[in-house]
Amino acid sequence: MENRRLVVAREDEQDDRTKTFIFKGEGHTLGNALRTLILKNPDVIFCGYTIPHPSENKLHLRIETKEMSAVDALREGLEQLQSLSDHVLETFETAVSDFKSKQMEL
């Protein structure tokens, strides 16, 4: 686990619909954003995250689904977060460009 940024926690239950993912080097920013997006999926029963201890730089994200695998729910959430982040960046860059061009006119 030392070099990997994402691992699946070992669990007694071998159910693909219930998993805990451990993100190394992540915190509340990623946890809250992912939790919010994943919970919008109608197949997701539960999604929550914890930061086990302040001295450990880890995020534990738990996903439980009805039918789809928890890995697929995580993948969809990550893709949605990437798309949302791209949109925010594009909107910001357009606004900065518009502001700079208006400043040049003055």
OpenMM code with the backbone's topology and positions (N, CA, C; nanometers):
from openmm import Vec3, app, unit

residues = "MET GLU ASN ARG ARG LEU VAL VAL ALA ARG GLU ASP GLU GLN ASP ASP ARG THR LYS THR PHE ILE PHE LYS GLY GLU GLY HIS THR LEU GLY ASN ALA LEU ARG THR LEU ILE LEU LYS ASN PRO ASP VAL ILE PHE CYS GLY TYR THR ILE PRO HIS PRO SER GLU ASN LYS LEU HIS LEU ARG ILE GLU THR LYS GLU MET SER ALA VAL ASP ALA LEU ARG GLU GLY LEU GLU GLN LEU GLN SER LEU SER ASP HIS VAL LEU GLU THR PHE GLU THR ALA VAL SER ASP PHE LYS SER LYS GLN MET GLU LEU".split()
positions = [
    Vec3(0.0829, -0.1206, 0.0000),
    Vec3(0.0000, 0.0000, 0.0000),
    Vec3(0.0863, 0.1256, 0.0000),
    Vec3(0.2135, 0.1127, 0.0223),
    Vec3(0.3005, 0.2289, 0.0343),
    Vec3(0.2984, 0.3204, -0.0870),
    Vec3(0.3055, 0.2649, -0.2085),
    Vec3(0.3153, 0.3467, -0.3289),
    Vec3(0.1823, 0.3714, -0.3968),
    Vec3(0.0774, 0.3065, -0.3545),
    Vec3(-0.0511, 0.3199, -0.4205),
    Vec3(-0.1330, 0.4306, -0.3551),
    Vec3(-0.1988, 0.5090, -0.4379),
    Vec3(-0.2803, 0.6194, -0.3855),
    Vec3(-0.4219, 0.5753, -0.3534),
    Vec3(-0.4672, 0.4613, -0.4115),
    Vec3(-0.6020, 0.4111, -0.3862),
    Vec3(-0.5965, 0.2603, -0.3705),
    Vec3(-0.6535, 0.2105, -0.2610),
    Vec3(-0.6644, 0.0664, -0.2388),
    Vec3(-0.8045, 0.0356, -0.1882),
    Vec3(-0.8435, -0.0898, -0.2018),
    Vec3(-0.9707, -0.1353, -0.1469),
    Vec3(-0.9392, -0.2034, -0.0150),
    Vec3(-1.0090, -0.1639, 0.0892),
    Vec3(-0.9852, -0.2222, 0.2211),
    Vec3(-1.0232, -0.3702, 0.2201),
    Vec3(-0.9463, -0.4498, 0.2904),
    Vec3(-0.9801, -0.5914, 0.3032),
    Vec3(-1.1015, -0.6039, 0.3921),
    Vec3(-1.1971, -0.6809, 0.3457),
    Vec3(-1.3209, -0.6986, 0.4206),
    Vec3(-1.3558, -0.8464, 0.4272),
    Vec3(-1.4246, -0.8850, 0.5329),
    Vec3(-1.4664, -1.0243, 0.5475),
    Vec3(-1.5682, -1.0615, 0.4415),
    Vec3(-1.6570, -0.9684, 0.4130),
    Vec3(-1.7633, -0.9923, 0.3171),
    Vec3(-1.7117, -0.9714, 0.1754),
    Vec3(-1.7359, -1.0665, 0.0862),
    Vec3(-1.6882, -1.0584, -0.0514),
    Vec3(-1.7986, -1.0095, -0.1450),
    Vec3(-1.8684, -0.9068, -0.1063),
    Vec3(-1.9786, -0.8515, -0.1845),
    Vec3(-1.9278, -0.7335, -0.2664),
    Vec3(-1.9431, -0.7403, -0.3977),
    Vec3(-1.8971, -0.6316, -0.4859),
    Vec3(-1.9774, -0.5037, -0.4682),
    Vec3(-2.0913, -0.5131, -0.4041),
    Vec3(-2.1773, -0.3954, -0.3881),
    Vec3(-2.1460, -0.3171, -0.2621),
    Vec3(-2.0570, -0.3669, -0.1804),
    Vec3(-2.0205, -0.3004, -0.0556),
    Vec3(-1.8686, -0.2982, -0.0436),
    Vec3(-1.8100, -0.1792, -0.0517),
    Vec3(-1.6643, -0.1666, -0.0452),
    Vec3(-1.6243, -0.0397, 0.0291),
    Vec3(-1.5063, -0.0457, 0.0889),
    Vec3(-1.4429, 0.0719, 0.1478),
    Vec3(-1.3141, 0.0965, 0.0709),
    Vec3(-1.3007, 0.2155, 0.0182),
    Vec3(-1.1835, 0.2550, -0.0591),
    Vec3(-1.0978, 0.3464, 0.0272),
    Vec3(-0.9675, 0.3269, 0.0240),
    Vec3(-0.8756, 0.4085, 0.1021),
    Vec3(-0.7913, 0.4916, 0.0058),
    Vec3(-0.8034, 0.6231, 0.0177),
    Vec3(-0.7277, 0.7175, -0.0647),
    Vec3(-0.6127, 0.7719, 0.0201),
    Vec3(-0.4912, 0.7496, -0.0248),
    Vec3(-0.3735, 0.7993, 0.0459),
    Vec3(-0.3475, 0.9439, 0.0030),
    Vec3(-0.3228, 1.0308, 0.0984),
    Vec3(-0.2894, 1.1691, 0.0671),
    Vec3(-0.4090, 1.2562, 0.0339),
    Vec3(-0.5286, 1.2136, 0.0722),
    Vec3(-0.6498, 1.2921, 0.0442),
    Vec3(-0.7231, 1.3219, 0.1744),
    Vec3(-0.8138, 1.4204, 0.1673),
    Vec3(-0.8850, 1.4614, 0.2872),
    Vec3(-1.0288, 1.4988, 0.2585),
    Vec3(-1.0789, 1.5929, 0.3367),
    Vec3(-1.2196, 1.6314, 0.3310),
    Vec3(-1.2617, 1.6892, 0.1954),
    Vec3(-1.1726, 1.7589, 0.1269),
    Vec3(-1.2098, 1.8201, -0.0006),
    Vec3(-1.2552, 1.7146, -0.1000),
    Vec3(-1.1753, 1.6125, -0.1206),
    Vec3(-1.2129, 1.5050, -0.2123),
    Vec3(-1.3268, 1.4223, -0.1542),
    Vec3(-1.3211, 1.3924, -0.0251),
    Vec3(-1.4241, 1.3086, 0.0375),
    Vec3(-1.5630, 1.3662, 0.0257),
    Vec3(-1.5787, 1.4917, 0.0571),
    Vec3(-1.7112, 1.5530, 0.0521),
    Vec3(-1.7618, 1.5672, -0.0909),
    Vec3(-1.6734, 1.6041, -0.1831),
    Vec3(-1.7142, 1.6183, -0.3233),
    Vec3(-1.7574, 1.4836, -0.3815),
    Vec3(-1.6778, 1.3787, -0.3578),
    Vec3(-1.7129, 1.2466, -0.4091),
    Vec3(-1.8410, 1.1940, -0.3458),
    Vec3(-1.8522, 1.2089, -0.2148),
    Vec3(-1.9723, 1.1618, -0.1450),
    Vec3(-2.0972, 1.2263, -0.2023),
    Vec3(-2.0919, 1.3561, -0.2249),
    Vec3(-2.2070, 1.4288, -0.2781),
    Vec3(-2.2456, 1.3783, -0.4169),
    Vec3(-2.1481, 1.3609, -0.5049),
    Vec3(-2.1773, 1.3153, -0.6408),
    Vec3(-2.2232, 1.1699, -0.6442),
    Vec3(-2.1598, 1.0843, -0.5675),
    Vec3(-2.1956, 0.9420, -0.5677),
    Vec3(-2.3360, 0.9215, -0.5126),
    Vec3(-2.3748, 0.9995, -0.4133),
    Vec3(-2.5092, 0.9860, -0.3550),
    Vec3(-2.6197, 1.0257, -0.4521),
    Vec3(-2.5876, 1.0970, -0.5591),
    Vec3(-2.6883, 1.1326, -0.6599),
    Vec3(-2.7250, 1.0139, -0.7480),
    Vec3(-2.6446, 0.9092, -0.7456),
    Vec3(-2.6722, 0.7881, -0.8224),
    Vec3(-2.7876, 0.7124, -0.7541),
    Vec3(-2.8973, 0.6867, -0.8251),
    Vec3(-3.0128, 0.6208, -0.7632),
    Vec3(-2.9851, 0.4772, -0.7184),
    Vec3(-2.8779, 0.4151, -0.7665),
    Vec3(-2.8445, 0.2788, -0.7261),
    Vec3(-2.7648, 0.2749, -0.5955),
    Vec3(-2.7182, 0.3892, -0.5492),
    Vec3(-2.6363, 0.3944, -0.4283),
    Vec3(-2.7264, 0.4042, -0.3051),
    Vec3(-2.7053, 0.3111, -0.2121),
    Vec3(-2.7800, 0.3085, -0.0862),
    Vec3(-2.7115, 0.3968, 0.0171),
    Vec3(-2.5796, 0.3878, 0.0238),
    Vec3(-2.5021, 0.4615, 0.1241),
    Vec3(-2.3679, 0.5020, 0.0657),
    Vec3(-2.3245, 0.6210, 0.0988),
    Vec3(-2.1892, 0.6663, 0.0673),
    Vec3(-2.1483, 0.7642, 0.1763),
    Vec3(-2.0382, 0.7347, 0.2394),
    Vec3(-1.9881, 0.8220, 0.3447),
    Vec3(-1.8370, 0.8099, 0.3518),
    Vec3(-1.7752, 0.9045, 0.4189),
    Vec3(-1.6302, 0.8996, 0.4304),
    Vec3(-1.5869, 0.9373, 0.5707),
    Vec3(-1.4673, 0.8924, 0.6072),
    Vec3(-1.4071, 0.9295, 0.7342),
    Vec3(-1.2591, 0.9579, 0.7116),
    Vec3(-1.2066, 1.0394, 0.7980),
    Vec3(-1.0627, 1.0589, 0.8088),
    Vec3(-1.0286, 0.9913, 0.9416),
    Vec3(-0.9697, 0.8704, 0.9381),
    Vec3(-0.9547, 0.7906, 1.0598),
    Vec3(-0.8810, 0.8606, 1.1734),
    Vec3(-0.7752, 0.9321, 1.1409),
    Vec3(-0.6983, 1.0016, 1.2446),
    Vec3(-0.6259, 1.1189, 1.1810),
    Vec3(-0.6233, 1.2329, 1.2482),
    Vec3(-0.5599, 1.3522, 1.1889),
    Vec3(-0.4126, 1.3325, 1.1522),
    Vec3(-0.3434, 1.2438, 1.2220),
    Vec3(-0.2011, 1.2245, 1.1913),
    Vec3(-0.1794, 1.1323, 1.0711),
    Vec3(-0.2848, 1.0611, 1.0285),
    Vec3(-0.2755, 0.9775, 0.9097),
    Vec3(-0.3372, 1.0529, 0.7927),
    Vec3(-0.2650, 1.0627, 0.6853),
    Vec3(-0.3131, 1.1355, 0.5682),
    Vec3(-0.3895, 1.0385, 0.4775),
    Vec3(-0.5066, 0.9914, 0.5257),
    Vec3(-0.5871, 0.8931, 0.4534),
    Vec3(-0.7340, 0.9291, 0.4601),
    Vec3(-0.8055, 0.8912, 0.3554),
    Vec3(-0.9496, 0.9090, 0.3464),
    Vec3(-1.0111, 0.7714, 0.3226),
    Vec3(-1.1074, 0.7333, 0.4047),
    Vec3(-1.1800, 0.6078, 0.3858),
    Vec3(-1.3179, 0.6425, 0.3301),
    Vec3(-1.3490, 0.5916, 0.2103),
    Vec3(-1.4770, 0.6175, 0.1443),
    Vec3(-1.5537, 0.4858, 0.1349),
    Vec3(-1.6713, 0.4796, 0.1963),
    Vec3(-1.7539, 0.3587, 0.1981),
    Vec3(-1.8704, 0.3765, 0.1023),
    Vec3(-1.8913, 0.2764, 0.0143),
    Vec3(-2.0013, 0.2801, -0.0826),
    Vec3(-2.0789, 0.1492, -0.0722),
    Vec3(-2.2113, 0.1602, -0.0661),
    Vec3(-2.3002, 0.0446, -0.0690),
    Vec3(-2.4061, 0.0710, -0.1760),
    Vec3(-2.4257, -0.0282, -0.2657),
    Vec3(-2.5185, -0.0113, -0.3776),
    Vec3(-2.6241, -0.1218, -0.3783),
    Vec3(-2.7272, -0.1009, -0.4596),
    Vec3(-2.8333, -0.2015, -0.4756),
    Vec3(-2.7899, -0.3101, -0.5730),
    Vec3(-2.7532, -0.2723, -0.6948),
    Vec3(-2.7225, -0.3688, -0.8007),
    Vec3(-2.5811, -0.3537, -0.8568),
    Vec3(-2.5420, -0.2325, -0.8912),
    Vec3(-2.4118, -0.2112, -0.9540),
    Vec3(-2.3000, -0.2328, -0.8529),
    Vec3(-2.1794, -0.2552, -0.9019),
    Vec3(-2.0674, -0.2749, -0.8100),
    Vec3(-2.0262, -0.1403, -0.7499),
    Vec3(-1.9700, -0.1466, -0.6312),
    Vec3(-1.9223, -0.0255, -0.5648),
    Vec3(-1.8090, 0.0386, -0.6447),
    Vec3(-1.7290, -0.0439, -0.7120),
    Vec3(-1.6197, 0.0088, -0.7956),
    Vec3(-1.6768, 0.0917, -0.9104),
    Vec3(-1.7843, 0.0433, -0.9725),
    Vec3(-1.8466, 0.1186, -1.0816),
    Vec3(-1.9062, 0.2501, -1.0307),
    Vec3(-1.9653, 0.2467, -0.9117),
    Vec3(-2.0209, 0.3697, -0.8531),
    Vec3(-1.9095, 0.4703, -0.8267),
    Vec3(-1.7965, 0.4225, -0.7760),
    Vec3(-1.6819, 0.5108, -0.7526),
    Vec3(-1.6306, 0.5665, -0.8847),
    Vec3(-1.6180, 0.4816, -0.9849),
    Vec3(-1.5689, 0.5248, -1.1162),
    Vec3(-1.6591, 0.6356, -1.1732),
    Vec3(-1.7907, 0.6149, -1.1659),
    Vec3(-1.8841, 0.7167, -1.2159),
    Vec3(-1.8689, 0.8474, -1.1384),
    Vec3(-1.8553, 0.8373, -1.0069),
    Vec3(-1.8379, 0.9574, -0.9250),
    Vec3(-1.7108, 1.0323, -0.9604),
    Vec3(-1.6016, 0.9584, -0.9810),
    Vec3(-1.4754, 1.0215, -1.0194),
    Vec3(-1.4848, 1.0872, -1.1567),
    Vec3(-1.5523, 1.0217, -1.2509),
    Vec3(-1.5702, 1.0794, -1.3845),
    Vec3(-1.6550, 1.2056, -1.3785),
    Vec3(-1.7599, 1.2042, -1.2964),
    Vec3(-1.8443, 1.3231, -1.2810),
    Vec3(-1.7656, 1.4370, -1.2167),
    Vec3(-1.6834, 1.4044, -1.1180),
    Vec3(-1.6021, 1.5064, -1.0522),
    Vec3(-1.5014, 1.5664, -1.1488),
    Vec3(-1.4419, 1.4822, -1.2338),
    Vec3(-1.3479, 1.5315, -1.3350),
    Vec3(-1.4185, 1.6255, -1.4329),
    Vec3(-1.5368, 1.5857, -1.4779),
    Vec3(-1.6143, 1.6681, -1.5710),
    Vec3(-1.6527, 1.8014, -1.5067),
    Vec3(-1.6960, 1.7958, -1.3828),
    Vec3(-1.7335, 1.9178, -1.3105),
    Vec3(-1.6126, 2.0092, -1.2927),
    Vec3(-1.4990, 1.9514, -1.2574),
    Vec3(-1.3763, 2.0300, -1.2394),
    Vec3(-1.3318, 2.0942, -1.3710),
    Vec3(-1.3419, 2.0187, -1.4811),
    Vec3(-1.3073, 2.0742, -1.6123),
    Vec3(-1.3972, 2.1921, -1.6474),
    Vec3(-1.5267, 2.1792, -1.6189),
    Vec3(-1.6216, 2.2872, -1.6477),
    Vec3(-1.5902, 2.4118, -1.5649),
    Vec3(-1.5618, 2.3926, -1.4370),
    Vec3(-1.5295, 2.5064, -1.3498),
    Vec3(-1.4026, 2.5759, -1.3988),
    Vec3(-1.3006, 2.4986, -1.4344),
    Vec3(-1.1762, 2.5568, -1.4837),
    Vec3(-1.1985, 2.6345, -1.6129),
    Vec3(-1.2747, 2.5755, -1.7049),
    Vec3(-1.3025, 2.6430, -1.8324),
    Vec3(-1.3800, 2.7728, -1.8103),
    Vec3(-1.4791, 2.7692, -1.7233),
    Vec3(-1.5587, 2.8885, -1.6921),
    Vec3(-1.4716, 2.9967, -1.6290),
    Vec3(-1.3840, 2.9567, -1.5365),
    Vec3(-1.2946, 3.0506, -1.4712),
    Vec3(-1.1991, 3.1146, -1.5715),
    Vec3(-1.1377, 3.0321, -1.6570),
    Vec3(-1.0429, 3.0851, -1.7558),
    Vec3(-1.1108, 3.1803, -1.8534),
    Vec3(-1.2338, 3.1510, -1.8922),
    Vec3(-1.3095, 3.2401, -1.9811),
    Vec3(-1.3366, 3.3733, -1.9116),
    Vec3(-1.3752, 3.3674, -1.7843),
    Vec3(-1.4038, 3.4899, -1.7093),
    Vec3(-1.2777, 3.5750, -1.6931),
    Vec3(-1.1642, 3.5121, -1.6673),
    Vec3(-1.0380, 3.5859, -1.6538),
    Vec3(-1.0010, 3.6505, -1.7863),
    Vec3(-1.0161, 3.5764, -1.8938),
    Vec3(-0.9856, 3.6296, -2.0271),
    Vec3(-1.0749, 3.7487, -2.0601),
    Vec3(-1.2050, 3.7363, -2.0310),
    Vec3(-1.2982, 3.8465, -2.0552),
    Vec3(-1.2616, 3.9680, -1.9713),
    Vec3(-1.2248, 3.9465, -1.8467),
    Vec3(-1.1865, 4.0563, -1.7582),
    Vec3(-1.0626, 4.1275, -1.8113),
    Vec3(-0.9629, 4.0494, -1.8522),
    Vec3(-0.8388, 4.1089, -1.9034),
    Vec3(-0.8629, 4.1881, -2.0314),
    Vec3(-0.9493, 4.1366, -2.1190),
    Vec3(-0.9753, 4.2092, -2.2435),
    Vec3(-1.0511, 4.3391, -2.2165),
    Vec3(-1.1372, 4.3419, -2.1161),
    Vec3(-1.2085, 4.4646, -2.0795),
    Vec3(-1.1124, 4.5660, -2.0176),
    Vec3(-1.0126, 4.5167, -1.9428),
    Vec3(-0.9140, 4.6045, -1.8819),
    Vec3(-0.8264, 4.6705, -1.9894),
    Vec3(-0.7997, 4.5986, -2.0960),
    Vec3(-0.7186, 4.6518, -2.2060),
    Vec3(-0.7934, 4.7631, -2.2796),
    Vec3(-0.9260, 4.7538, -2.2828),
    Vec3(-1.0078, 4.8553, -2.3508),
    Vec3(-1.0082, 4.9866, -2.2742),
    Vec3(-0.9841, 4.9819, -2.1462),
    Vec3(-0.9890, 5.1041, -2.0649),
    Vec3(-0.8679, 5.1877, -2.0788),
] * unit.nanometer
topology = app.Topology()
chain = topology.addChain("A")
for resn in residues:
    res = topology.addResidue(resn, chain)
    for name in ("N", "CA", "C"):
        topology.addAtom(name, app.Element.getBySymbol(name[0]), res)
